[in-house]
Amino acid sequence: MIDLTDPQVWASLVTLTAMEVVLGIDNLVFLTILANRLPVAQRAKARLIGMALALGMRLLLLLSIAWIMRLTQPIFSAPEWLDWLSWRDVILIVGGFFLMYKGTTEIHDAVQGDEHDDEASRPPTRFLPTIVQIGLLDVVFSLDSVITAVGMANHVPVMVVAILISMGIMLAGAGAVSAFVTRHPTVRMLALSFLLLIGTALVADGFGAHVPKGYIYAAMAFSAAVEMLNQLAGRRRRLR
């Protein structure tokens, strides 16, 4: 039974909620990039389904803590050079390479594409394959999120509430993020670069070379701040 008068419970809830929001940035960036490939009328629906899948995946994994902990156990005891590999590592490596692939192909399309092409002339992206891709990456991001939650809090209800609050915040901001990325092509390129960075970090983590997330998010925040200054400078030039 949770003692709601215990300040440590509330402190862990606030801290875990903030951490889940930060970890969810990865998920939101990927969701925005994929949803924006769809026709405009389907984007909001894709974002809603993607966030619902992410929430369901997080809650399902959270309620399977014993199974989650087994994912961190080595798969092989021999040979010696594979005795470190766990199913968590496999998921992170595969998911990281997929993020790197998607980021690279999207950047290639943006750089090599015909500058006269627009969304009306571009071949439509199918809805179901997009949702499948979102769902597969939700598994990767949810696994990372839940393992972090388990390490930061001792009570499952606190973890559940933190995840619900963080997903609500992300859902409320998804439309604004998508609209902003759509209006500013340079921001889209920056978001794709974030996908490459996140994918590389996931692969490195899967191979045992853990990169502190503080470094990653600091780099992302710095890049976003520089891009914001570029946007402000460009707006002032247009007003002259």
C-alpha positions in Angstrom: 0.0 0.0 0.0 1.3 3.4 -1.0 1.5 6.1 1.7 0.3 9.2 -0.1 1.5 11.4 2.7 5.1 10.2 2.1 7.0 13.1 0.4 9.3 10.5 -1.3 6.4 9.0 -3.2 5.5 12.5 -4.6 9.1 13.3 -5.3 9.6 10.0 -7.2 6.4 10.7 -9.2 7.5 14.2 -10.2 11.1 13.0 -11.1 9.9 10.0 -13.0 7.3 12.0 -14.9 9.9 14.5 -16.0 12.3 11.7 -17.0 9.5 9.9 -19.0 8.8 13.1 -20.9 12.5 13.5 -21.7 12.8 9.9 -22.8 9.5 10.3 -24.8 11.1 13.0 -27.0 12.8 10.3 -29.0 9.5 8.6 -29.6 7.7 11.9 -30.5 10.4 12.9 -33.0 10.2 9.6 -34.8 6.4 9.6 -34.7 6.3 13.1 -36.2 8.7 12.2 -39.0 6.7 9.2 -40.0 3.3 10.7 -39.7 4.3 13.7 -41.8 4.9 11.3 -44.7 1.2 10.5 -44.8 -1.5 12.6 -46.5 -2.5 15.6 -44.3 -5.9 14.1 -43.5 -4.3 11.0 -42.0 -1.6 12.6 -39.9 -3.6 13.3 -36.7 -5.0 9.8 -36.7 -1.5 8.3 -37.2 -0.2 10.4 -34.3 -3.1 9.4 -32.0 -2.7 5.7 -32.9 1.1 5.9 -32.4 0.8 7.5 -29.0 -1.9 5.0 -28.0 0.4 2.1 -29.0 3.3 3.7 -27.1 1.2 4.1 -24.0 -0.2 0.5 -24.2 3.3 -0.9 -24.8 4.7 0.9 -21.8 1.9 -0.2 -19.5 2.1 -3.8 -20.8 5.8 -4.0 -20.2 5.5 -2.3 -16.8 3.0 -5.0 -15.7 5.5 -7.6 -16.8 8.4 -6.5 -14.7 9.6 -10.0 -14.0 9.8 -10.7 -17.8 11.5 -7.4 -18.4 14.2 -8.2 -15.9 14.8 -11.5 -17.6 15.4 -9.6 -20.8 18.6 -8.2 -19.3 20.0 -11.7 -18.6 22.6 -13.0 -21.0 21.2 -15.2 -23.8 24.4 -17.3 -24.2 26.8 -18.6 -21.6 29.3 -19.5 -24.4 31.2 -18.6 -26.5 32.9 -16.1 -24.3 32.6 -13.3 -26.8 28.8 -13.6 -26.7 28.2 -14.1 -23.0 27.3 -10.4 -22.6 24.4 -10.4 -25.1 20.9 -10.2 -23.8 17.5 -9.8 -25.5 17.4 -6.2 -24.4 20.7 -5.7 -26.2 19.3 -7.3 -29.4 16.2 -5.1 -29.3 18.3 -2.0 -28.9 20.8 -2.9 -31.6 18.0 -3.8 -34.1 16.0 -0.8 -33.2 19.0 1.5 -33.4 20.0 0.3 -36.8 16.4 0.8 -38.0 16.4 4.4 -36.8 19.8 5.0 -38.5 18.4 3.5 -41.7 15.2 5.6 -41.6 17.1 8.7 -40.8 19.6 8.2 -43.6 16.9 7.4 -46.2 14.8 10.4 -45.2 17.8 12.7 -45.3 18.8 11.2 -48.7 15.3 11.9 -50.1 15.3 15.4 -48.7 18.8 16.2 -50.2 18.5 14.4 -53.5 14.8 14.9 -54.2 13.5 17.2 -56.9 13.2 20.7 -55.4 10.1 21.2 -57.5 8.3 18.2 -55.9 5.6 19.0 -53.4 3.4 16.8 -51.2 0.7 16.7 -53.9 3.0 15.2 -56.5 4.8 12.8 -54.1 3.6 9.2 -54.1 1.3 8.7 -51.1 2.7 6.8 -48.1 0.5 3.9 -47.1 -1.2 4.2 -43.7 -0.9 0.6 -42.4 2.9 0.2 -43.0 3.5 3.5 -41.3 1.6 2.4 -38.2 3.5 -0.9 -38.2 6.8 1.0 -38.3 5.6 3.2 -35.5 4.6 0.2 -33.4 7.9 -1.6 -33.9 9.9 1.4 -32.7 7.4 1.9 -29.8 8.7 -1.4 -28.6 12.3 -0.1 -28.5 11.5 3.2 -26.9 9.0 1.6 -24.4 11.6 -0.9 -23.3 14.1 1.8 -22.5 11.5 3.9 -20.8 10.2 1.1 -18.6 13.6 -0.1 -17.6 14.4 3.4 -16.5 11.1 3.6 -14.6 11.8 0.4 -12.7 15.2 1.7 -11.7 13.8 5.0 -10.4 10.7 4.0 -8.5 9.7 1.1 -6.2 5.9 1.3 -6.6 4.2 0.1 -9.8 1.2 2.5 -9.3 3.6 5.5 -9.2 5.3 4.3 -12.4 1.8 3.9 -14.1 0.7 7.4 -13.1 4.0 8.9 -14.2 3.7 7.2 -17.6 0.1 8.3 -18.0 1.0 11.9 -17.2 4.0 12.0 -19.5 2.1 10.4 -22.4 -0.7 12.9 -21.9 1.8 15.8 -22.1 3.4 14.3 -25.3 0.0 13.7 -26.9 -1.0 17.4 -26.2 2.2 18.6 -27.8 2.3 16.2 -30.7 0.2 18.3 -33.0 2.2 21.5 -32.4 5.5 19.7 -32.9 4.2 18.2 -36.2 3.0 21.6 -37.5 6.2 23.3 -36.6 8.3 20.6 -38.3 6.1 20.8 -41.4 6.4 24.6 -41.7 10.2 24.6 -41.3 12.2 22.2 -43.6 15.4 22.9 -41.7 13.8 21.8 -38.5 12.8 18.5 -40.2 16.4 18.0 -41.2 17.5 18.6 -37.6 14.9 16.1 -36.4 16.2 13.5 -38.9 19.7 14.1 -37.6 18.4 13.5 -34.1 17.2 10.1 -35.3 20.7 9.3 -36.5 22.1 10.4 -33.1 19.5 8.4 -31.1 19.9 5.3 -33.3 23.7 5.4 -32.9 23.3 5.7 -29.1 20.9 2.7 -29.1 23.3 0.6 -31.1 26.3 1.6 -28.8 24.2 0.8 -25.7 23.2 -2.6 -27.2 26.9 -3.4 -27.6 27.7 -2.4 -24.0 29.2 1.1 -24.7 26.6 3.1 -22.8 26.4 6.8 -23.7 24.9 8.9 -20.9 21.6 10.3 -22.0 22.4 13.6 -20.5 25.1 14.1 -23.2 22.6 13.2 -25.9 19.9 15.5 -24.8 22.3 18.3 -24.1 23.5 18.0 -27.7 19.9 17.9 -29.0 19.0 21.0 -26.8 22.1 22.9 -28.0 21.3 22.1 -31.7 17.6 23.1 -31.2 18.7 26.4 -29.6 21.0 27.2 -32.6 18.2 26.3 -35.0 15.8 28.6 -33.1 18.3 31.5 -33.4 18.5 30.7 -37.2 14.7 30.8 -37.4 14.6 34.2 -35.6 17.4 35.6 -37.8 15.6 34.4 -40.9 12.3 36.0 -39.8 14.0 39.3 -39.2 15.6 39.3 -42.6 12.2 38.6 -44.3 10.6 41.5 -42.4 13.2 44.0 -43.7 
